[in-house]
Amino acid sequence: MSDNNRFRKDRPRFVYDQSASGIFPPNRVGTESTEYTIIVQNIPASVSRQAIIDFASQFGILRTEPYITPSTEKLRKAAFLTFTEQSAVQHCMNGDRDNYTINGYQIAVQRYLATGLTFMRTYRLLLNLETNSSSVSLNEDDVRTYFEKHYGRIKAFAWTSESAATADFEDYDAIDRAVLDSIIHTINGVKIRLEKVKSSCVRAAYERTIADGFKYCVHVRNIPANVNGEQLATIFNSKVWDILIRRGTHPERDPMEAWILDIPTMLDAEELAASVTDIDGIDIQCNAETEPVNEWTLCSGNRDGWCKHDKECIYRHIICVSGDECKNEGCSYSHSKERKITPVPRYKPAAPVDQQYRIKIDGLPYSMTPTELVAELKKQSLSLIKSIEAPDVPKGATTRHFYLVRQAAEKLARKRVFEWHNYPIRECYIVKCQLEYDRLPTIDHLLNLSSTSIATATQTNNQRLRSVFAPLLPGPEEIYGMPSNWVWTNRRLGNPMNNVHLVYPSELIDDRLGAMKVFCHQNDLEAIRAKRELLALKAPKVNKSVTVHVYQSNILDVTRNNDQPLWIITEIVSELTLEDFVQKHKSEITFQQVIRITRQLLEIIQRCHRTYIVHRNLQPYNILVQKNSDQASFDTIKLVLVDFGAAWVESEQLSITDEDDVKMFKQVISKNAIRDSKSSSNLLSMSTSQQRRDPTLDSLNVCYILFWLLTEEWTKQLQYTTFPHRENENQQKIYEKLGDVRTDDNIRKQIMHIFDRSFNPSDNRWSADELLNHLNEIDKLFVNFENAQLDILFPSASIIEPLSKNDLYARIVTLIASIKQQFAQQYSSCIKWSIGCNKWYSKNKDTEVRNTDELIYNNQERHCTIPIICSAQFNLDHAIIFLGSADNDGTTELKTLCNLDKETNDMDVSKYFDIAVKRLVRDKLKQVYSS
């Protein structure tokens, strides 16, 4: 094989040919209406963009620039042509399609189907009858008459089952027109679902694609995170099932990469790699390589020729280059039965999770469940349900996706993508699939394993953990002196520089998850750092509320061998850091939520300081975010402080010199600096030991975190010459984060005062108590400002009167009805309740009651209608009242309004109701008038 420069310079090679005239706007596949677009295929690479435009001009006027896929001289290319009139598409398809040419080259044309298999022309249509749609039965004449009347002649028809048939048409365009009209057709009251069927020759070509032998590929790196497999297939003129994707855990630090598989020669791979240089304006790296062979996907049974499945085997059979003379008893490749060496082991264990595959199944109705997916996706076996992961559906989404995970056989996974992609699962919903390398589940997912739908009554959480992590243990990376009651995995957690690994108990009845932090034992400073961390975590009054619980450690074990590393095993509360949480939700975090996060962080360090512990290295990646559910709101998250390696612990101040303290802190900072620019150097600038142990170091770092939350900028150290919050750009960011409250001069001044004092070179830094009190005052100012703004929206007409009390159920029903009525009376100039929308529900009169209604707002030329849901859950003497609304997609979000008991004043409930409804209306108005 020659080097990477083997392709000849004199051969024409396609590159993205830009429009010289700029007459047309740019075109993106799928952004225009399907009825106006055709696909021109089999275009040689040497054909210019202008020649394609000239070909289109004989049918009509183009609306946009042709979208042209990259290609090589052999692979050819395709063009998507979008016209201004639908008649141009019809003119093209009614012409002599068999004789269309461009520059003398034969080409093929087809309608662009967003709801069908756009990459394929076929003459066969699969008809699936919905058995529950009607009691009327259909016969062949009924079907023929309907389709031949509306679309074209059927050459052959056959029933494949009682509820399915195939129809072969004379014209492939008849099938495209039928699918474009609707996925569901009704004949004599019977609903029929249409599906374009791949021909036997296409299926045979697919089977050959991934069966045996070595091929070539293009390895693509630095792919934008929003690009999917179908887009990559279009860009590289490939097929969706020939695209293999690996997604990084953090896209900003670990960009997505992909492999374009099934390229016949290295020359073709090199030319294709050179033809694409960027995606959506982002530079990418493309390298031609031999197609990677995942040894875990090779057939274990055929290592000595005993596989009984032959070509039907879901694992790959690739013949060993050494043949039967191979002496390696662990060789994963195929040999014949004549081989005299017995493979060891006879059958390989399951592959590591990240060497298996998963299929992303997208484009599904947002309300679809895994059971419905399996039942409707070509009637798959229900056993697949246990392999389906259901990610959260984003708020306001109209579609959702699932992952079919733990797919050990590459061949089977690609076959499923081949069969499922572009399947019309429901009317107006088309399945989109892509193949990816699987990923280890997140810790938050593992912590909730016991409550997932795939859990069985006989399988403990620990057993499920074993099934997930069994391929990872024990392995050569297991530490020396590992405790026998814990099982090691090589799954790293959090900051890689901290050397923290996931562990779980060896006892089946123990369902805990543990984080094992391993310390180097090369010097005494590391031992002191380990001891400091353990003392901080086990300190009374701190552990239960703000840090993680310690399960086990050998740091204070006097029987430990000197050559054994030091370690601490703690509970795992989350794997989500504040840094990642803010990065994920930065567009959603409001000023009030920033204040709440900062106040909670200050309350944590207050508790630490009361136990004479100064963290000294507060960073966004040293703070974990614990959520009580996947859909938890910002108001319910809990912050947990970790990594006390640089902390000052008063109880051991005599065990380390000031010089060693500085050295140890430098080690911690240098490790963090390798990972992240947010590494503190303030402590190292302190001249005395007392300054380096001052608790105000922590409150100063909290100010830095507050500044970062408001501006997304991190101030690395004290700036004695400038104040970063006074810079125009940062000041503008702070004001933008303040939102509507930026019009309040007092709140603005109080926020800026925090940073004036924080970044001042004097020693008058905030203490945690002072800063917390200051933030509490800002929060009060914010509440007063918000109430004043809400009062402007709701001019009051009357004053409500208190209600008499009765038994709890009657009191709640009467209270809700009365509060709603009084609310409407008080603000009669701007709101009213819709007629006929007031409804009550009560499944159990002793425990729950719910009221739904619709509120109409009309004031100062601003109008909106919003559904209001009021719910109460109660027992004999206590109730919790919830209030919320429903989104356009029907998603209901209820928040706690107040607690109600015999001592609660009804006027207080009315006040809470008043503010909550005003906020709902305000948010709805913002949504209506900002769109």
Sequence and secondary structure as in RCSB ss.txt:
>XXXX:A:sequence
MSDNNRFRKDRPRFVYDQSASGIFPPNRVGTESTEYTIIVQNIPASVSRQAIIDFASQFGILRTEPYITPSTEKL
RKAAFLTFTEQSAVQHCMNGDRDNYTINGYQIAVQRYLATGLTFMRTYRLLLNLETNSSSVSLNEDDVRTYFEKH
YGRIKAFAWTSESAATADFEDYDAIDRAVLDSIIHTINGVKIRLEKVKSSCVRAAYERTIADGFKYCVHVRNIPA
NVNGEQLATIFNSKVWDILIRRGTHPERDPMEAWILDIPTMLDAEELAASVTDIDGIDIQCNAETEPVNEWTLCS
GNRDGWCKHDKECIYRHIICVSGDECKNEGCSYSHSKERKITPVPRYKPAAPVDQQYRIKIDGLPYSMTPTELVA
ELKKQSLSLIKSIEAPDVPKGATTRHFYLVRQAAEKLARKRVFEWHNYPIRECYIVKCQLEYDRLPTIDHLLNLS
STSIATATQTNNQRLRSVFAPLLPGPEEIYGMPSNWVWTNRRLGNPMNNVHLVYPSELIDDRLGAMKVFCHQNDL
EAIRAKRELLALKAPKVNKSVTVHVYQSNILDVTRNNDQPLWIITEIVSELTLEDFVQKHKSEITFQQVIRITRQ
LLEIIQRCHRTYIVHRNLQPYNILVQKNSDQASFDTIKLVLVDFGAAWVESEQLSITDEDDVKMFKQVISKNAIR
DSKSSSNLLSMSTSQQRRDPTLDSLNVCYILFWLLTEEWTKQLQYTTFPHRENENQQKIYEKLGDVRTDDNIRKQ
IMHIFDRSFNPSDNRWSADELLNHLNEIDKLFVNFENAQLDILFPSASIIEPLSKNDLYARIVTLIASIKQQFAQ
QYSSCIKWSIGCNKWYSKNKDTEVRNTDELIYNNQERHCTIPIICSAQFNLDHAIIFLGSADNDGTTELKTLCNL
DKETNDMDVSKYFDIAVKRLVRDKLKQVYSS
>XXXX:A:secstr
   TT S TTS        SS  S    TTSS GGGEEEEEEE TTS HHHHHHHHHTT  BSS  EE    TTT
 EEEEEEBSSHHHHHHHHHS GGG EETTEE EEEE  TTS TT   SEEEEEE TTS S    HHHHHHHHHHH
T  EEEEEEEETTEEEEEES HHHHHHHHHH SEEEETTEEEEEEE   HHHHHHHHHHTSSS  EEEEEEEE T
T  HHHHHHHTT  GGGEEEE  SSTTTS EEEEEEEES HHHHHHHHHH  EETTEE EEEEEE    GGGB S
GGGGT  S GGG SSB  B TTGGG   TT  SB  TT  S  SSSS     GGGSEEEEEEEEETT  HHHHHH
HSSS  GGGGGGEE     TT SEEEEEEEEE  HHHHHHHHHHHTT EEETTEE EEEEEE     HHHHHTGG
GSTT  TT  HHHHHHHHHGGGSS TT  TT  TTEEEEEEE S GGG EEEEEESSTT    EEEEEE  SSHH
HHHHHHHHHHHHT TTTHHHHS  EEEESTT TTS TTS EEEEEE   S BHHHHHHHHTTT  HHHHHHHHHH
HHHHHHHHHHTTEE     GGGEEEE SSTT  GGG EEEE   TT EEGGGGGGS HHHHHHHHHHHHHHHHHH
 S    TGGG  SHHHHT THHHHHHHHHHHHHHHHS    S  SS  GGGSHHHHHHHHHHHGGGGG HHHHHH
HHHHHHHHS SSS    HHHHHHHHHHHHHHHHHHHHHHHHHHS            SHHHHHHHHHHHHHHHHHH
HTTTTEEE TT  EEE S TTTEEEEEEEEEEEETTEEEEEEEEEEEEE SSEEEEEEEEE TTS EEEEEEEEE
ETT  HHHHHHHHHHHHHHHHHHHHHHHHH 
